[in-house]
Amino acid sequence: MTQTQSAEEKARLKKQWTDLAIQQALSSQWEEAVITNKNILNLFPAEPDAYNRLGKAYSELGQYAEARQSYSQTLKYSPDNTIAKKNLERLSLLHEEPVQIHAGSERIDPRLFIEETGKTGMKRTYTSRTQCRWRRYRTD
């Protein structure tokens, strides 16, 4: 096997795993998305998009320290990455809390997590002592 074929095989695997990681995120399969993005990072350790996806998966699992670490790695390889900067800013407002997922609970639309600051935001509201909801609000 030549190096060219090896590079081609790596590129093919990267595309397959990237597509899989995106599908897993869209299906709210966050544990699987963590594994898939880690596989990508094993082959491509400087891949900022995989770190962003990993950060999103960790955030959805309530593993905020790991999410912060992933987004920080994104900035190491892509210092101007606005998605990582905005998510780190939002995570700085959260405290590490165990996430309780109840059957039938609503999931956050992934597009809401990376919107432009100043146009919309997310606000945590409590519907009972144990149940938390995120609500959208306009800031302009």
Residue, then its C-alpha position, 0 to 999 in steps of 0.5 A: m500500500t503506497q502513502t497516497q493510498s493510505a492518505e486516500e483511505k484516511a480521507r475516506l474514513k474521515k468523511q464516513w466518520t464525519d457523516l456518522a457523527i453528524q447523523q448521531a448528533l441530529s438523532s441525539q445519540w450523544e454518547e455515540a457521537v462522543i465515540t465517533n468524534k474521538n475516532i476522528l481525532n485519533l486519526f486527525p488530532a488537529e481537526p477543529d470541526a471534530y473538537n466542536r462536535l465533541g464539545k456539543a456532544y459533551s454539552e448535551l450530556g451535561q459534561y461541561a468540563e469536557a465540553r470546555q476542554s474540547y472547545s479549547q482544543t478547537l481554538k488551539y488549532s483554529p484561533d478564530n473559530t467563532i463557534a468554539k468562542k461562543n460556546l465557551e462563553r455560554l459554558s462559562l455561565l453554567h455550573e457542573e450539574p448532573v443532567q437528569i433526562h426524563a422520558g419525553s423531555e424536550r431536546i434543544d434544537p442544535r441550531l439554537f446553540i450556535e446563533e449569533t450573540g445579541k439576536t437570540g439567547m437561551k434562558r434556563t427556567y425551572t418548572s419545578r424543583t427538579q425539572c429545568r427548561w431552556r427558553r428562547y428570548r430576543t435580546d434586541 
